[in-house]
Amino acid sequence: MPKVKVNGVNLNYVQMNSENKGACEDVVMIHGLAANLAFWGFHYAPIFSKQYKVTLFDLRGHGRSEMTQSGYSPCNLTTDLQLLLDKLGIRKAHFIAHSFGGIIALKLATLVPDRVASIIIADTHIAAVRNMQKNMRWKYGESIQPILRKNNILIDTNHPYFGYRLLAEIARLQLKKQELSADLKSLVSSFASRFEGRSAAQWLNLIDCVGAGDELMSDDLLSLEDLKKFTFPILAIYGELSQSMLTGKHLLNVWPHADFRCVRDGGHFFPITKPDNFIHFCEQFWKGALVNKYPRRKGDPIKSHFRRERIFENNGGWFFSTREKSQKGPYTDFHSAEKHLVEYIANAVANSADYKRDGQKCL
């Protein structure tokens, strides 16, 4: 894979040219902490490159990028990204970012908003919102606290950087080749299988030896006032069970023009565990159909709110949920379920109109 030196660091990157022979736009994908560009490489890049030129890269100190002794603050990592875009000749792009990667994408947008065509953030925590969450409880966290205690992992699930601290503990267990208990393995299964060997050692080296933890977890300096200035399209996707959902709920009042999605039964790593749904969210968003595709019936709220995916996969079959909280299915694939959902809503709208006309005749 090629590397380029920017801002005093050698960054590893890979680009996939679009299969579209005409002019195409750029998509830049940013992974979170303790991950690397492979987070997006298998499921996403081959699919998105059918229409877009896709760029993936390893953050400083991650993957095959250079591990420097300093330079891990959100501001400096954003500078890394901006200079990488310059080197690669990417003037403007759509950004997809998971977790901490979302901080970098949002920081870039505050500095050079004209370079952002759109942003999709997945489960991103923001420091300004963390400070507002001190009296908020993470309900799912309360259910997993006993599992951690049972496994001698003494981390408070309500700690604002709980996720990063858990990654460090899991990395230590992985390097010791300590067998995880069944309940702990189930809890971390979405990422533990990928977070072993070189990846685990690299993360601990970054945190313990290089001492990048303090920089990485420093204030990202993203103010809510700056975020409110964004006018480009935004899709914010959060896991229903994730601690980051607390941030997502605050962002509803920050971005009234954005689309918000709640991933059913999704944890922090839902892009790994539920790639099909995530891909469809992205594709529909880019087509401008996420909100407008399905007609609203009378009584549906207009204000920003989290939409649980109407179409979801369960045990190999595809289903859609109705407004009455029932489920229809199973169908063979996403598109089949989507087709039946559109038909279901169209029939519901028609029946509602017929009922209204019949009622007027009786008056």
Secondary structure as UniProt FT lines:
FT   STRAND          3..6
FT   TURN            7..8
FT   STRAND          9..16
FT   STRAND          26..30
FT   TURN            33..34
FT   HELIX           38..41
FT   TURN            42..44
FT   HELIX           45..48
FT   TURN            49..51
FT   STRAND          53..57
FT   TURN            60..61
FT   TURN            63..64
FT   HELIX           74..88
FT   STRAND          93..98
FT   HELIX           100..111
FT   HELIX           113..115
FT   STRAND          116..122
FT   HELIX           127..130
FT   TURN            131..132
FT   TURN            134..135
FT   HELIX           139..150
FT   TURN            151..152
FT   TURN            157..158
FT   TURN            160..161
FT   HELIX           162..175
FT   TURN            176..177
FT   HELIX           182..192
FT   TURN            193..194
FT   HELIX           198..204
FT   HELIX           205..209
FT   HELIX           213..216
FT   HELIX           224..227
FT   TURN            228..229
FT   STRAND          234..239
FT   TURN            240..241
FT   TURN            243..244
FT   HELIX           245..251
FT   TURN            252..254
FT   TURN            256..257
FT   STRAND          259..263
FT   TURN            264..265
FT   TURN            268..269
FT   HELIX           270..273
FT   HELIX           275..286
FT   TURN            287..288
FT   TURN            290..292
FT   TURN            298..299
FT   STRAND          307..308
FT   STRAND          311..314
FT   TURN            315..316
FT   STRAND          317..321
FT   TURN            323..324
FT   STRAND          327..331
FT   HELIX           334..362
//
